Amino acid sequence: MQSGKMLAIALSALLIPTTVSAAQILKYSDHEPLGGMRTRFIKDVFFAEIEKESQGRLKIEEHWDSELARSYDALGAVKEGKVADIATVVPEYTPKEFPLQQIFKSFPTGPTGDQQVEFFRKAYATIPEFQAELTKQNVVNIFLATGYPVAFFSTKPLNHLDDIKGTQWRSASFWHQDFLKNSGAIPVSMPWGDAIYDALKAGRLDGLMVNVDSGYQLNVHKTAPNILISKDLWLGHVYPLVMNKNTWDKLAEEDKQAIQRAAAKAYQSLGSVMDSGYDAMIKDLRNNGANVRELTSNEVAQWENTTHYQQVQEKWLKEQESQGVKDVRPTMQKVTVLLKDTLLKETMK
């Protein structure tokens, strides 16, 4: 009798409506389509970890391929917080807002894989000037994605980097345009897209200095099949995922910690994913008939000397100082020291 009463109470308890708190939806904006290494990693690893670590309290509503905001408008959109709560912003596209974050691309060589990931994490964690730039734009960094090394795609035989002298090369980076000029090439500015492929085919361009994955995805190797590469040819490209600061401040502390744990877990595999992705791309390029050659360490060192990058940096520093940009010289020094320390650690592995 007593057991029957207890069973009835238990059954009635199951029938009582329970209040389930709805998940908080965070809108994410990305200028690239879903499919490349960076976008797939963000979706499949980082965002998946956020939902897991928050036990479903946070869910990401993803918008790819400039559905919410174009690349050049992403910072403004997330800064305001009406269109997007989170966005990937590219410092190169916002030099006025992020002048100091232009420094990363001013070095022709740098770390790769796990060491590259560690470098960017330390830079944003230990150099307060970068955090100050983000805070000024009303955003909080929650993850740092990064990119592949530079490759040289040429329409003509390219045995050595000296062969670029007197030929026309496209690069989007103002740093790399100076590197090309100092190396004897003719730098060309041209918007990224199919027009580049057409210019290569028509002979208006002789080659591209670009991150290897962008060239690969645009099938540049079909027209410019002669490729010189090296993991040490550092692009210095960083893709901060930032959240609107007002949105961040309103999150419960347990949800902030969940996002931070998700980022920490994602960083553990990012370097190895990039390494395997790089190897797969090079293999596929060769299988598709491209003539790919890995530069020797001596050739990379020669390229570094040929670029006169320190003179290029000094010219840029003076320009920024004349425009009233604060802390630019000490920030450059901090990045230089950190980069050297990271490379030293990489060689000692």
ABEGO torsion letter per residue (X at the ends): XAAAAAAAAAAAAAABBBBBBBBBBBBBBBABBBGBAAAAAAAAAAAAAAAAAAGGABBBBBBBGGAABBAAAAAAAAAAGAABABBBBBAAABAAABAAAAAAAABABBBBEAAAAAAAAAAAAABAAAAAAAAAAGBBBABBBBBBBBBBBBABBBABAAAABGBBBBBABAAAAAAAAAAGBBBBBBBBEAAAAAAAAAGABABBBBBAAAAAAAGAAAABABBBBBAABBAGBBBBBBBBAAAAAABBAAAAAAAAAAAAAAAAAAAAAAAAAAAAAAAAAAAAGBBBBBBBAAAAAAAAAAAGAAAAAAAAAAAAAAAGBBGAAAAAAAAAAAAAAAAAAAAAX
